[in-house]
Amino acid sequence: MAIVVTGLAFYVALPAFTKVLSAWPKLFHLSFTWLGLMLVAEVASFFCAMTLLRLLLRTKQWFTVVAALLVGNAVTNVLPAGDVAGAGVQFQMLAIGGINADAAAGGLAAASIIGLAGLFLLPVCIMPAILGGLPVSPGLEHAAYLGIVGFVLIVAFGAVLLTTNGLLTWIARATQRFLNALPKRKSKTEGLPNRLIAERNLVRTNLGRRWREAVVLIGGRIGFDYFALLCALRATGASPKPPLVLLAYAATAVIALVPLTPGGLGIVEASLSGLLVLAGVGSASAIIATLAYRLVTYWLPILAGSGVYVAFRHRYGPVKFGAAARQPSP
């Protein structure tokens, strides 16, 4: 079913994706200074993501965290409905690398919620400019309003998980039943609700002491990624309006959350190039900038993930892709 949905979604986005991909010869005419800054910004964005996950996991390990992030991202970007598989690979690699399984589950969940909250916060930051008279196309304005609604929902969801036990217990029990119903499992998962609540309390306490650092890191992860898109646009010679580009960036990122294709392949290219045009960027510049940005944020991390997996396998052994992640002992 996932393959069918992916095929249909990619077929719909294929014309726009082909148009973006056909612009690759023009990449050689872009400013290499701005392209270099784009690459540096993406490296800085990944560094912030890695540091945030290390903070949430309460570990000083860096190789295991880097490997889990890169390989999990690569799996997400190459498999249909790869978000679940990518998260499973990240969890498995963290456990194999010696990080407590409960800590890995809690840290990954907290990182996801914080990341979503930061993403949906972007339209909120632009609202003062819109209310102050910044000319915005109707499409981007609607995206801003949807982003605000999403921000409120994500923050409310995260607050419930962090401050109450009912929803987390229900999720943990449902997950435990699902895991125990999987065929060919060698052991049963027991006591998952209590373990997740204990881990949640540890994450909450840790964030309570270091919340400023977490805010800076999630801001850096998103901010540097957004700056990379601005660099791609500047490399084409365009002079975009940063607030409008921020709305296009946020709207595209939200669209990419729906796992219609691996890593949003085709969907992101079609959405971002179109939204950049709504943001006042010329069509040619929008297409070329989108291609350059996706080369750095989509294709290069896949190659990096492949190389890092070889090093991880050499140190710890193979990872069972597509299989259930190693579960914590009861």
Contacts in CASP RR format, 6 or more apart in sequence:
PFRMAT RR
TARGET T0000
AUTHOR 0000-0000-0000
METHOD contacts of the structure
MODEL  1
MAIVVTGLAFYVALPAFTKVLSAWPKLFHLSFTWLGLMLVAEVASFFCAM
TLLRLLLRTKQWFTVVAALLVGNAVTNVLPAGDVAGAGVQFQMLAIGGIN
ADAAAGGLAAASIIGLAGLFLLPVCIMPAILGGLPVSPGLEHAAYLGIVG
FVLIVAFGAVLLTTNGLLTWIARATQRFLNALPKRKSKTEGLPNRLIAER
NLVRTNLGRRWREAVVLIGGRIGFDYFALLCALRATGASPKPPLVLLAYA
ATAVIALVPLTPGGLGIVEASLSGLLVLAGVGSASAIIATLAYRLVTYWL
PILAGSGVYVAFRHRYGPVKFGAAARQPSP
2 80 0 8 1.000
2 81 0 8 1.000
3 80 0 8 1.000
5 80 0 8 1.000
5 81 0 8 1.000
5 260 0 8 1.000
6 80 0 8 1.000
6 81 0 8 1.000
6 260 0 8 1.000
6 261 0 8 1.000
6 262 0 8 1.000
7 261 0 8 1.000
9 260 0 8 1.000
9 261 0 8 1.000
9 267 0 8 1.000
10 17 0 8 1.000
10 260 0 8 1.000
10 261 0 8 1.000
10 265 0 8 1.000
10 266 0 8 1.000
10 267 0 8 1.000
13 261 0 8 1.000
13 266 0 8 1.000
13 267 0 8 1.000
13 269 0 8 1.000
13 270 0 8 1.000
14 266 0 8 1.000
16 266 0 8 1.000
16 269 0 8 1.000
16 270 0 8 1.000
16 273 0 8 1.000
16 274 0 8 1.000
17 265 0 8 1.000
17 266 0 8 1.000
17 269 0 8 1.000
17 270 0 8 1.000
19 273 0 8 1.000
19 287 0 8 1.000
20 266 0 8 1.000
20 269 0 8 1.000
20 270 0 8 1.000
20 273 0 8 1.000
20 287 0 8 1.000
20 290 0 8 1.000
20 291 0 8 1.000
20 294 0 8 1.000
21 269 0 8 1.000
21 291 0 8 1.000
23 284 0 8 1.000
23 287 0 8 1.000
23 288 0 8 1.000
23 291 0 8 1.000
24 291 0 8 1.000
26 288 0 8 1.000
27 288 0 8 1.000
27 291 0 8 1.000
27 292 0 8 1.000
27 295 0 8 1.000
30 235 0 8 1.000
30 236 0 8 1.000
30 288 0 8 1.000
30 292 0 8 1.000
31 234 0 8 1.000
31 235 0 8 1.000
31 237 0 8 1.000
33 235 0 8 1.000
34 231 0 8 1.000
34 232 0 8 1.000
34 234 0 8 1.000
34 235 0 8 1.000
35 231 0 8 1.000
35 232 0 8 1.000
35 235 0 8 1.000
35 292 0 8 1.000
36 231 0 8 1.000
37 231 0 8 1.000
38 228 0 8 1.000
38 231 0 8 1.000
38 232 0 8 1.000
38 235 0 8 1.000
38 292 0 8 1.000
38 293 0 8 1.000
38 296 0 8 1.000
39 228 0 8 1.000
39 296 0 8 1.000
41 224 0 8 1.000
41 225 0 8 1.000
41 227 0 8 1.000
41 228 0 8 1.000
41 231 0 8 1.000
42 224 0 8 1.000
42 225 0 8 1.000
42 228 0 8 1.000
42 296 0 8 1.000
42 297 0 8 1.000
42 300 0 8 1.000
44 220 0 8 1.000
44 224 0 8 1.000
45 220 0 8 1.000
45 221 0 8 1.000
45 222 0 8 1.000
45 223 0 8 1.000
45 224 0 8 1.000
45 225 0 8 1.000
45 228 0 8 1.000
46 69 0 8 1.000
46 221 0 8 1.000
46 301 0 8 1.000
48 217 0 8 1.000
48 218 0 8 1.000
48 219 0 8 1.000
48 220 0 8 1.000
48 221 0 8 1.000
48 224 0 8 1.000
49 69 0 8 1.000
49 111 0 8 1.000
49 217 0 8 1.000
49 221 0 8 1.000
50 62 0 8 1.000
50 65 0 8 1.000
50 66 0 8 1.000
50 69 0 8 1.000
51 217 0 8 1.000
52 111 0 8 1.000
52 114 0 8 1.000
52 214 0 8 1.000
52 217 0 8 1.000
52 218 0 8 1.000
52 221 0 8 1.000
53 65 0 8 1.000
53 68 0 8 1.000
53 69 0 8 1.000
53 107 0 8 1.000
53 108 0 8 1.000
53 111 0 8 1.000
54 60 0 8 1.000
54 61 0 8 1.000
54 62 0 8 1.000
54 65 0 8 1.000
55 206 0 8 1.000
55 210 0 8 1.000
55 213 0 8 1.000
55 214 0 8 1.000
55 217 0 8 1.000
56 106 0 8 1.000
56 107 0 8 1.000
56 110 0 8 1.000
56 111 0 8 1.000
56 203 0 8 1.000
56 206 0 8 1.000
56 207 0 8 1.000
56 214 0 8 1.000
57 65 0 8 1.000
57 94 0 8 1.000
57 99 0 8 1.000
57 103 0 8 1.000
57 104 0 8 1.000
57 107 0 8 1.000
58 103 0 8 1.000
58 202 0 8 1.000
58 206 0 8 1.000
59 65 0 8 1.000
59 99 0 8 1.000
59 103 0 8 1.000
61 97 0 8 1.000
61 98 0 8 1.000
61 99 0 8 1.000
63 311 0 8 1.000
63 312 0 8 1.000
63 315 0 8 1.000
64 93 0 8 1.000
64 94 0 8 1.000
64 97 0 8 1.000
64 98 0 8 1.000
64 99 0 8 1.000
64 312 0 8 1.000
65 94 0 8 1.000
66 308 0 8 1.000
67 93 0 8 1.000
67 305 0 8 1.000
67 308 0 8 1.000
67 309 0 8 1.000
67 311 0 8 1.000
67 312 0 8 1.000
68 89 0 8 1.000
68 90 0 8 1.000
68 93 0 8 1.000
68 94 0 8 1.000
69 90 0 8 1.000
70 301 0 8 1.000
70 304 0 8 1.000
70 305 0 8 1.000
70 308 0 8 1.000
70 309 0 8 1.000
71 89 0 8 1.000
71 90 0 8 1.000
71 93 0 8 1.000
71 305 0 8 1.000
71 308 0 8 1.000
71 309 0 8 1.000
71 312 0 8 1.000
71 319 0 8 1.000
72 86 0 8 1.000
72 87 0 8 1.000
72 88 0 8 1.000
72 89 0 8 1.000
72 90 0 8 1.000
72 93 0 8 1.000
72 305 0 8 1.000
73 86 0 8 1.000
73 301 0 8 1.000
73 302 0 8 1.000
73 305 0 8 1.000
74 301 0 8 1.000
74 302 0 8 1.000
74 304 0 8 1.000
74 305 0 8 1.000
74 306 0 8 1.000
74 309 0 8 1.000
75 82 0 8 1.000
75 85 0 8 1.000
75 86 0 8 1.000
75 89 0 8 1.000
75 321 0 8 1.000
76 82 0 8 1.000
76 83 0 8 1.000
76 85 0 8 1.000
76 86 0 8 1.000
76 87 0 8 1.000
76 262 0 8 1.000
76 263 0 8 1.000
77 262 0 8 1.000
77 263 0 8 1.000
77 265 0 8 1.000
77 298 0 8 1.000
77 301 0 8 1.000
77 302 0 8 1.000
78 262 0 8 1.000
78 302 0 8 1.000
79 85 0 8 1.000
79 86 0 8 1.000
79 262 0 8 1.000
80 259 0 8 1.000
80 261 0 8 1.000
80 262 0 8 1.000
81 259 0 8 1.000
82 259 0 8 1.000
82 262 0 8 1.000
82 263 0 8 1.000
83 259 0 8 1.000
85 321 0 8 1.000
85 322 0 8 1.000
87 108 0 8 1.000
88 322 0 8 1.000
88 324 0 8 1.000
88 325 0 8 1.000
89 319 0 8 1.000
89 321 0 8 1.000
89 322 0 8 1.000
89 325 0 8 1.000
90 104 0 8 1.000
90 108 0 8 1.000
91 101 0 8 1.000
91 104 0 8 1.000
91 105 0 8 1.000
91 108 0 8 1.000
91 325 0 8 1.000
91 326 0 8 1.000
92 319 0 8 1.000
92 320 0 8 1.000
92 323 0 8 1.000
92 325 0 8 1.000
92 326 0 8 1.000
93 312 0 8 1.000
93 316 0 8 1.000
93 319 0 8 1.000
94 101 0 8 1.000
94 104 0 8 1.000
94 108 0 8 1.000
95 101 0 8 1.000
95 104 0 8 1.000
95 325 0 8 1.000
95 326 0 8 1.000
95 328 0 8 1.000
96 316 0 8 1.000
96 317 0 8 1.000
96 319 0 8 1.000
96 326 0 8 1.000
97 316 0 8 1.000
100 328 0 8 1.000
101 326 0 8 1.000
101 327 0 8 1.000
101 328 0 8 1.000
101 329 0 8 1.000
102 195 0 8 1.000
102 196 0 8 1.000
102 198 0 8 1.000
102 199 0 8 1.000
102 328 0 8 1.000
103 199 0 8 1.000
103 202 0 8 1.000
105 196 0 8 1.000
105 199 0 8 1.000
105 328 0 8 1.000
106 196 0 8 1.000
106 199 0 8 1.000
106 200 0 8 1.000
106 203 0 8 1.000
107 199 0 8 1.000
107 203 0 8 1.000
110 203 0 8 1.000
110 207 0 8 1.000
113 154 0 8 1.000
113 157 0 8 1.000
113 158 0 8 1.000
113 161 0 8 1.000
114 214 0 8 1.000
114 218 0 8 1.000
115 218 0 8 1.000
115 221 0 8 1.000
115 222 0 8 1.000
116 154 0 8 1.000
116 257 0 8 1.000
117 151 0 8 1.000
117 154 0 8 1.000
117 155 0 8 1.000
117 158 0 8 1.000
117 218 0 8 1.000
118 151 0 8 1.000
118 218 0 8 1.000
118 219 0 8 1.000
118 222 0 8 1.000
119 222 0 8 1.000
119 250 0 8 1.000
119 253 0 8 1.000
119 254 0 8 1.000
120 147 0 8 1.000
120 148 0 8 1.000
120 150 0 8 1.000
120 151 0 8 1.000
120 154 0 8 1.000
120 250 0 8 1.000
120 254 0 8 1.000
121 151 0 8 1.000
122 147 0 8 1.000
122 222 0 8 1.000
122 226 0 8 1.000
122 246 0 8 1.000
122 247 0 8 1.000
122 249 0 8 1.000
122 250 0 8 1.000
123 143 0 8 1.000
123 144 0 8 1.000
123 145 0 8 1.000
123 146 0 8 1.000
123 147 0 8 1.000
123 148 0 8 1.000
123 151 0 8 1.000
123 247 0 8 1.000
123 250 0 8 1.000
124 147 0 8 1.000
124 148 0 8 1.000
124 151 0 8 1.000
125 246 0 8 1.000
126 134 0 8 1.000
126 144 0 8 1.000
126 243 0 8 1.000
126 246 0 8 1.000
126 247 0 8 1.000
127 144 0 8 1.000
127 148 0 8 1.000
129 243 0 8 1.000
130 136 0 8 1.000
130 141 0 8 1.000
130 144 0 8 1.000
134 243 0 8 1.000
134 244 0 8 1.000
136 144 0 8 1.000
136 244 0 8 1.000
136 247 0 8 1.000
137 278 0 8 1.000
137 279 0 8 1.000
139 278 0 8 1.000
140 244 0 8 1.000
140 247 0 8 1.000
140 248 0 8 1.000
140 251 0 8 1.000
140 275 0 8 1.000
140 278 0 8 1.000
140 279 0 8 1.000
143 247 0 8 1.000
143 250 0 8 1.000
143 251 0 8 1.000
143 254 0 8 1.000
143 275 0 8 1.000
144 247 0 8 1.000
146 251 0 8 1.000
146 254 0 8 1.000
147 250 0 8 1.000
147 254 0 8 1.000
160 167 0 8 1.000
161 167 0 8 1.000
161 168 0 8 1.000
161 200 0 8 1.000
162 200 0 8 1.000
162 204 0 8 1.000
165 197 0 8 1.000
168 193 0 8 1.000
168 196 0 8 1.000
168 197 0 8 1.000
168 200 0 8 1.000
169 193 0 8 1.000
169 197 0 8 1.000
172 192 0 8 1.000
172 193 0 8 1.000
172 196 0 8 1.000
172 197 0 8 1.000
173 192 0 8 1.000
173 193 0 8 1.000
175 192 0 8 1.000
176 189 0 8 1.000
176 190 0 8 1.000
176 191 0 8 1.000
176 192 0 8 1.000
176 193 0 8 1.000
179 185 0 8 1.000
179 189 0 8 1.000
179 192 0 8 1.000
179 324 0 8 1.000
179 327 0 8 1.000
180 188 0 8 1.000
180 189 0 8 1.000
182 324 0 8 1.000
185 324 0 8 1.000
187 327 0 8 1.000
187 329 0 8 1.000
187 330 0 8 1.000
188 330 0 8 1.000
189 327 0 8 1.000
189 328 0 8 1.000
189 330 0 8 1.000
190 330 0 8 1.000
191 330 0 8 1.000
195 328 0 8 1.000
207 214 0 8 1.000
225 249 0 8 1.000
225 297 0 8 1.000
226 245 0 8 1.000
226 246 0 8 1.000
226 249 0 8 1.000
228 293 0 8 1.000
228 296 0 8 1.000
228 297 0 8 1.000
229 245 0 8 1.000
229 249 0 8 1.000
229 289 0 8 1.000
229 293 0 8 1.000
230 240 0 8 1.000
230 242 0 8 1.000
230 245 0 8 1.000
232 289 0 8 1.000
232 290 0 8 1.000
232 292 0 8 1.000
232 293 0 8 1.000
232 296 0 8 1.000
233 240 0 8 1.000
233 245 0 8 1.000
233 276 0 8 1.000
233 281 0 8 1.000
233 285 0 8 1.000
233 286 0 8 1.000
233 289 0 8 1.000
234 240 0 8 1.000
235 289 0 8 1.000
235 292 0 8 1.000
236 284 0 8 1.000
236 285 0 8 1.000
236 288 0 8 1.000
236 289 0 8 1.000
236 292 0 8 1.000
237 285 0 8 1.000
238 281 0 8 1.000
238 282 0 8 1.000
238 285 0 8 1.000
238 286 0 8 1.000
238 289 0 8 1.000
240 276 0 8 1.000
240 279 0 8 1.000
240 280 0 8 1.000
240 281 0 8 1.000
241 279 0 8 1.000
241 280 0 8 1.000
244 278 0 8 1.000
244 279 0 8 1.000
244 280 0 8 1.000
245 276 0 8 1.000
245 279 0 8 1.000
245 281 0 8 1.000
247 275 0 8 1.000
247 279 0 8 1.000
248 272 0 8 1.000
248 274 0 8 1.000
248 275 0 8 1.000
248 276 0 8 1.000
248 278 0 8 1.000
248 279 0 8 1.000
249 272 0 8 1.000
251 271 0 8 1.000
251 275 0 8 1.000
252 268 0 8 1.000
252 271 0 8 1.000
252 272 0 8 1.000
252 275 0 8 1.000
255 267 0 8 1.000
255 268 0 8 1.000
255 271 0 8 1.000
256 263 0 8 1.000
256 264 0 8 1.000
256 267 0 8 1.000
256 268 0 8 1.000
256 271 0 8 1.000
258 267 0 8 1.000
260 267 0 8 1.000
261 267 0 8 1.000
263 298 0 8 1.000
265 298 0 8 1.000
268 294 0 8 1.000
268 298 0 8 1.000
269 290 0 8 1.000
269 291 0 8 1.000
269 294 0 8 1.000
272 286 0 8 1.000
272 290 0 8 1.000
272 293 0 8 1.000
272 294 0 8 1.000
273 283 0 8 1.000
273 286 0 8 1.000
273 287 0 8 1.000
273 290 0 8 1.000
274 286 0 8 1.000
276 282 0 8 1.000
276 285 0 8 1.000
276 286 0 8 1.000
276 289 0 8 1.000
276 290 0 8 1.000
277 283 0 8 1.000
277 286 0 8 1.000
281 289 0 8 1.000
309 319 0 8 1.000
312 319 0 8 1.000
313 319 0 8 1.000
END
